[in-house]
Amino acid sequence: MGAKVGVLALQGDVREHVELLAELDAHTVLVRGPMDLAGIDAIVLPGGESTTISLLLDTAGLRAPLAERLAADLPAMGTCAGMILLAAEVLDGRADQGSFGVIDLSVRRNAFGRQVDSFEVDLAVAGLGPDPVPGVFIRAPIVERVGDDVEVLARVDGRPVACRQGPILVTSFHPELSGDVRLHDLFLKSCL
C-alpha cells in the first residue's frame, strides 16, 4: 500500500481527490477532526468555497492542529480553494478568513471570474512531459505575487496557476475534476 494521505473533508471536491489518489495506490483518510491527522504522510486541501472551509476548520477544531503539522513540513496539495488556504496572503478574503501561510504566494479569490466565467484550457506543466494537463477553472484564484523560493509550474496568460515550494504544491484549477492523475502523482513522488 502507498502513502497515507489525508483529504480535508469539510466541504468541496473530496470524493474526486480520493478517487484519483486511490488510482495511485495511496491510502486515503478523510480528515474531519484533529484525530484524523494522526499518522498521515501528506494532506490534500480540495477545491470548494475557501471562506466556508476556513470557517469549518475552526468549527471542527482543525485549524491549530493542521497549522502545527504544516509548520512541521507536512506535505500538502491545495487545489483552487486549497491554494487560497495554503497561501501566505489572501488579498481579498474576509476578515475572519485565515490562511496557513505555507507557500509564499499572494492570491486573489475568484479573480478569473464568476461561475459563468468557468473555462477549461490545456496546460503545459513543468515536469510532466509534453502532453498537456487539462485545467478546469471554476471561480479560480489568481496568483498576484510569487515569492523567491516558489517554483512556477504552469501559467495561463502569463499568470502562475500551478506552483510548488518545498513540500507544498498548489493549483488555481481543479485537476481532480479532469480525471488526470499526473499532478497528484507529481505531488506524491516529490514530497513523500
Secondary structure, 3 states (H helix, E strand, C coil): CCCEEEEECCCCCHHHHHHHHHHCCCEEEEECCHHHHCCCCEEEECCCCHHHHHHHHHHCCCHHHHHHHHHCCCCEEEECHHHHHHEEEECCCCCCCCCCCCEEEEEECCCCCCHHHCEEEEECCCCCCCCCEEEEECCCCEEEEECCCCEEEEEECCEEEEEEECCEEEECCCHHHCCCCHHHHHHHHHHC
